[in-house]
């Protein structure tokens, strides 16, 4: 295996992994020796896939907790298939929206101790944060004009995980909405170069 690091993209609700692969193409030159994968979330959604159901209260922590087993099963499969079973410190989760929520939950709950995590337009439900994975550096990128998940959610998430001893960087971007902007993507690349390579 020539690749030394693995980046797992986690898409948003109603999307698919393939929609994030163009990002991988644009990152390849900056992140050499890196393998990029973008699995589809395990649950069906009428427009694609989802990590957890958003019927009723989409921020109910029970919904996210109920998705943990399927998430962990899928991530274990991906990591094993790509040859990183014993080197989680060489793996990064890069999630957007709902994908960012499950990625943050995976690390904040102490279930996954990975090399880095980037969360675009995400949030962390009010829950106790385990210090078990606090060696994982975290980057939160959020648009100031996000009307789907307000930027305050990222500020709260940053405070929650910092309290548990995580090293957190927060970038709230002026003029951006609920998306991965080109400046946000650049910020993520430099963060991953610094933490993973």
ABEGO torsion letter per residue (X at the ends): XABABBBBBBBBBGBBAAAAAAAAAAAAAABBGBBBBBBBBABBBAAEBBABBABEBAABAAAAAAAAAAAAAAAAAAAAAAGAAABAAABBBBBBEAAAAAAAAAAAAGABBBABBBBBGBBBBBBBBBAAAAABBBBBBBBAABAABBAAAAAAAAAAAAAAGBBBBBBBBBGBBBBBBAAAAAAAAAAAAAAAX
